């Protein structure tokens, strides 16, 4: 009897540039992420021995199934990179064919491989022969709209030995500008014999349910939705929403502070690094707003909520006003205060004092992301 795939019917945390750091992955695992993928590591930097790149291969024992994501266009280099990842504990190795940013694609890496199915097949085959762990691939639907070749790409990957295929259901050209095409994910899922993982535009548990029902795909990969509300994994597992109070939202942020402090250590250098990560994540945490199915379920059927401009109500408390603040300078100051605090209670007191010193925010921006922020 064939053993069940470790990639089937799972909740994945997507590979997120900068955002997919180890402390954030641990936070998502605590909320129910079953498969986690590290930030994209560029193989030629690994082969040059750069410590900052090797850090992207590091995982934590609490991660139930961690994979390292690699980017390169040379088969021999990818084989060596895959061996390095396996030797450092990766349970699987993922090939990045989705990163859309120019710095990557102009070198022939990332999404540029979508234009070369033959090369992609050789890369996957070589990686598969190099390691004993599974090899997976992260794809987009094609290079440009109207010329989607995802069926050809997915077939090439499976025939070359890929154990699972994740699809961000937009072209490289579209980046994040249009709704993800889950019908296309469903078509590829029906064509392939390995698990297909759907990715794109999931912010609520009911959208996850709708996408699964529409596509027939059991595994879902979360990216922006997890950055905004890491508890989305738990919502999907339980099939019900959680509308946290401001105090509960602060509790999630404080848990992330604890994980950052544990990872980077509580000295001056560690706090500087943690401030950088925390302030970046606060730019996503601040975008949370409650979206109960009773009010937004029908709207989500016609257009993804993460792609919809939704006006915000008036904050119910000073703490909620602070957590909703979208200004980068607020995120930086709040990060500094929290990482100086020695307890959750002290952190909350510092946060409220900070709020009392802030001028009113001019306006609340709707969700708007720069593609390079989370490419991977």
N, C-alpha and C positions, 0 to 999 in steps of 0.2 A: 504494500500500500504506500502511495506517495505521501510524504509528510506535507502538512499544510504549509503554504507559503507564509513566511514571517511578515510579508508586505501586504497581504490581503486583508481587507476589512479593518484597516487601521487608521488612526488619526495621526497625521504627520505634522511636524513643525517644519516649514520650508527652510531651505538654506537662505539666510538673510545677511547680506553684507552689513557688517557692524552690529546689526540687531541680533544676529544669531550667536552672540557670545555665550560662553559656558554658563554664567550665572542666570541669564535669561532662559536658556534651555532648561536649566534645573527648575526655574519657576514654572515653566510650561508643563514639565513632567509632573510637578506637584498638583497641577490642575488636570492632568489626564492625558498629556501627549504620550503616544506609544512608540513613535519612531521620530528621532531627531536627526537633523543633518547639520553639520558644521558650516561655518562660513566658507565660501569658495577659496580654495588654496591654489595659487598659480604654481604649476609644477616647476618651471624654470627657477623660481625663487627658492623652492625647496631644495633643488639640486645645487643651488649656490650656498645652501646652509644658513639661510636667513632665519633667525630665531622667531621673528614676528610671524613668519609663515608657518613654521612648525607649531606655533601656539594654536593655529587653527585646526590642527589634528587632535588636539587634546580633548578628552571627554571625562565624564565623571561617572563613578560606579553606579550612581542613582539613575543614569540614563539607561532605560531598558533595552534600547536597540539604536545605537548611534552609528551614523555613517559619515565618512569624510567625503566632501565634494572637491573634485579636482578639475582644473582647466588647463588644457594644452592641445596642440594639434599634431604632435609627433607621437607615434605609437610607442617607440622605445622609451621616451621620457615618461609617458603616462604609465607604462608598465612599472618603471622604477618608482614613480610617485605612488602608485597603488600598493606596491610592496612596502614602502615607507609607512603609508597609512595603516596597513594591516599590522605591521610590526608594533605600532603604537596603540593598538587596541580597537581599531575600527571594525565594526561587525559587518559592514559592507562599504563599498566604494562607489561613489556616484560621479558620473561624467557630466559636467556642466555644458549644456547646449542651449541655454536660455538667456544668459546675461546679455542685455541689449546695449550696454554703454559703449560708446565709441572707443574708449581706451582699450577695451578688451577685443571688440570685433575687428578693429583695424589690424590687429595682430593675427587674425585668423582663428581666434578662440571664441568660446561662448556661442552666441547665437549665429555667428558666421558659419558654423558647422551645419546649420540647417540647409545651407545651399549645396552641401557636399555629402549626400547619403552614402556614396561609396567609401569615402574617407571615414565617415562616422562608423560604418560597419567594421572597418579594419581596426579602428581605435578600440571599439568595444571588444572585439575578438582578442586583441592583444592583451588588454587589461584582464579579461577573463582567464587567459592562460597564465597570467603572471601571479595570480593570488588564489587562495582557497576560499575566500569569502565571496559572497554574491557581488555582482556588478549591476548597478542601476543607472538610468539615464534620465536627466531632466531636460525636457524639450519644450519649445513653443510650437504653435501650429504651422509655422513657416516663416519665411523672411519677410514677405509683404502680403498685404491683403489682396485677395483675388488669385493668389498663387500658393495657397496653403498645400503643403505636401506632407502633412503629418502622418497620413496612412503609410506612405512610402518610408518615412523615417522610422516609424514605430516598427514596421515589418523588418527593416534592416537591423534595428537594434535587437529585436527578439531572435532573429535568425543568427546573429553574431554571439548570442549567449546572455543577453541582459535578463535579469531575474524580475525586474519590474521597470515600468516606464511611467514617469510623472509628466503630466502635460499641463503647462500654464496655457490656458486656452485663448491666447492672443498671439498675433504675429510679432516679430521683432519691431516692425514698423509701427504697430499700434501701441507698443509698450503697455501703458495702463489707460489709454484714452478711450477705449470702448469696452463694452460689457464682454466678459469671458463667454466663449461659445461652448456651453456644456453639451449641446447636441453633438458637436464634433468630438468631444471627449467620449460621449456614449457610443458613437460610431466606431471609434478606434477600440474602445473597450470590448465591443462585440466582435471585432476582427481578430483580436490578439488572444493568445493562450496564456500570457503571463499577466499578473495584476497591473492594471492601469490606474494611476492615482490622479484624481482630478484636483485642479488648483485654479482658483480665481474667484474673487468677489463673494466671499462668505464672511458675513459679519454677525450672523445670528444662527441659533440652532434650527430655526424653521427654514432658513435658506439652505442650510446643509441638508435638511430632510428633502426639500424640494429638488435640490440638485441631484441627490442620490436617486430619488424616484425618477427623475427625468432622464438621467444618463444610464442608470443601471450599474454604475460604478460604486463599489463599496468603500474604497479608500479615499480619504480626503486629505489634502495638504493645505494648511492654513499659513498665511503670511501676514498681510496687513491687519486682518481681523484679530490675529493673536497679538500683534503689537499694540493694538488699541485696547483689547480686553483679553488678557492671558487666560482668564477663566472660561473662554469660549469652548475649550476642549471639554470641560466639565458639563457645560450646557448641552453640548452635542451628545455626550455619553448619556446624560440623564434625560434628554429630550424635553428640557424645560429651561426657561430663561432665569437669570438672576439679575435683579436690578439692585446693585449694592448701594448702600448709603454712602455719604461722603466719608464717614468714619471707616467703613469697610473698604472703600477704595484706598484710603490712606493705609489701611492694614496691608493691602496687596503691595503697595509701593514700599512700605517698611520691610516687608519680607524680602523684596528685591534688594533693598539696601543691605540687609543681613547677608544675602548671598554674594553681593558685590564685595562686601568687607571680608568675607571668608576667602574669596578668590584672590583679591588683590592685596590683602593684608591691611591692617589699620595703622599704617605709618604714613608719613607725609607723601611719599611717592605713590603708595597705594591709593590714598585718598584722592590725589590728583587724577589718577587713571579712572577711579570709580566715578568721580564727578563728571568726567567726560562722557562716560557711558550712561549714567543716570540722567543727565540733562538731555541727551539724545532721546532716550526712551520717554521722558516726560513729554516730549513733543508729540508722541503718539498717545500716551495715557490720557492727555488732556482732551482728546477728541471723543472720549466716551460719552455716550448719552443713552438713556434707556430706550429700548425699541421693543415694547411688548407685542407679541404676535396678534393680539386682539386689535391693535391699532395699526400695525404695519404689515401684517401678513399678506393682505391682498396687494398692497403696493409692491411688495417684494417679488410677486409673481411676474410683474411687468417690467421691473427694472431693479438691478441690485441696489440695496440700500447704501452700500459703501460708495456707490457712484452717484448718489442722489444728494442734492443740497437740502438739508433738513434744519430748519430754524431751531435754535435752542431756547428753552424757557429761562426764566430768571433763576439764578442759583438760590437754593433754599437756606444757605448758611455761608458764613465767611470761608469756612474750609472748602466747601464746594466751589465757591468762586475762585479760590486759589488753585484748586485741582483742575478747573476748566480753563485757566489762564493759558493762552496760546503764545505768549511772548517768550522768545528765547532767553531774554535777560532774566525773566522770572524763573525759568527752568534752571538756569545756572545758579541763581541765588538760592533757590529751594534745595538744589542738590548739595550745595556747600553746607547749608544749615543741617540737613539730614545726616550728612556724613560726619558732622561734628557731634551729633547727639549720641548719647550712650544708652538710650532706651527709647522705646516707642513713645512713651509719655512725653519725654523731653523733646523728641522729634516733632510731636504734634504741637507742643507749646511753642517751639521755635517757628513752625510753619504758620501758626496763627499770628505770632508777632510780626512775621514777615508780611503777611497779608495786610496787617494794619498800616504798613508803611508804603504800600503800593498805590500809585495813582490808578484811577479807573481805566479799564481796558477800552480802547476806542470802539472795537467791534469784535465779533466772534467770526473767525474765518471758518468756512466749510472745509471738509476734508480735501486736501490738495497735496499730492505727493510728487516729489521729484523722482523720476524713475531710478536714478543712480543711488538713491538712498537705500533701496532695498533689493537691488538687482542681485540675482543669484539663482 
